[in-house]
C-alpha cells in the first residue's frame, strides 16, 4: 500500500502533462481574424434588444430585453459557439437559433430559448428559465472544471489586447486613396496598392458634414477608412445600399470613446475603446468597448485578406493566419490547464490528508 500512495501525485502530474498537447491545440482567434469569426465583438458589456445574425462575443455581461443570436447559420470557426459571454446573462429571454449553442462564464438568470436541434450550452454557474427542447445544457462547470472559466477569461484578454493593437496599427497606415466631397456627397475612390489595400483618412468633424456616402472600390481587396476623433456620430446614407461593403471595408475609429449610429451602416466597424449605441443595423463585423444595441447586426462579416506584414505595416491578400495586429499571447487553453493542474494538486492533498497513516515496513510487528 505504501508504494502506491507514494506514486499517486507523480502519476497525476504525468497524466496532466500528457494531456497538454491535445488540449492546447485550439488557436486563439485574435486581430483581424476576429472580424472574420464574429459578427459582433463587445469587449465589455452588451445591453441588447435586437439581434445578431452571425456569431457574438461578449467580454462582460449580457443584459437587456429579449434578443436573438445566430439568426443565420454560419460555419463555426475553431468550434466557436453562436454566443459567448464571459460574464452573466440577465434580463429577458435570449433566443439561440440554428444550432448555434453558447458558452457562458457566469450565471444565466434570463433563460434561453433553444430554437433548433443539436445545440450545446455550457455554463460556468447556474442556469434557469431555459427551454431546452431536446438540446444539451451543462451547468456549474466551474465547480467540476476550473479550466472552463479561466479559458473564457483568457479569450477575453487575448481579444482585448489584439483588437486595440489592430486598430492602432490600421490608424498608422499610409494614405493612398482619395475622398472627394461634392455638396452633401462623399465619394471614396480606392487606389489600392499592389497587395490590394486602399487607405483613406477623414476626421469625425468632416465625416459628420457628409450626408451621403459612395464607394468606388476599384478591385480593392481591403479598404480601410481611418476616422480620427473621440466623439463619433454616424448618420449617413449609402448610395447603392450597404450590401457586401462589410466584407471589404473597415471603418476604423482608433480614438473613439463615444460612438452613436442612427442610420443603416455599410462596412465593418472597429472601435475597441468606444462606448457605443446603435439605433439601426450594421452590415458587416463590429467591435466595440461597450454597446447598447437597438439595431441588428447583419451578416456580411469581413472576408478581406488584410494581414500584418513583417515590417509592422498592414498588407492585403497575404497569409491572414497571423491575425493582423495581434499581440503574441499564450495559447488560451494553457491558463485553464494550469488551473486544472492546481485543482488536481488540491484534490491529491485532500485525499492524502484524509487517508490513514501508513507505517513503514520496518515498524510492522513480527507477528503479522
ABEGO torsion letter per residue (X at the ends): XAAAAAAAAAAAAAAAAAAAAAAAABBBBBEAAAAAABABBBABBBBBABBBABBBBBABBBBEBBBBBGABBBBBBGGBBABBBABBBBEBBBBBBGGAEBBBABBBAAEBBBBEBGBBBBBABBBBGBBAGGBBBBBGAAAABAAAAAAAAAAAAAAAAAAAAAAAAAAABBBABBBBBBEABBBBBBBBBAAGBBBBBBBAAAAAABABBBBBAGGBABBBBBBBEABBBBABBBBGEABGAAAABBBBBAABABBBBABBBBEBBBBAABBBBBABBBBEBBBBABBBBABBBBBGBBABABBBBAAGBBBBGBBAAAGBGBBBBBBAAAAAAAAAAAAAAAAAAAAAAABBBBBBAAABBAAX
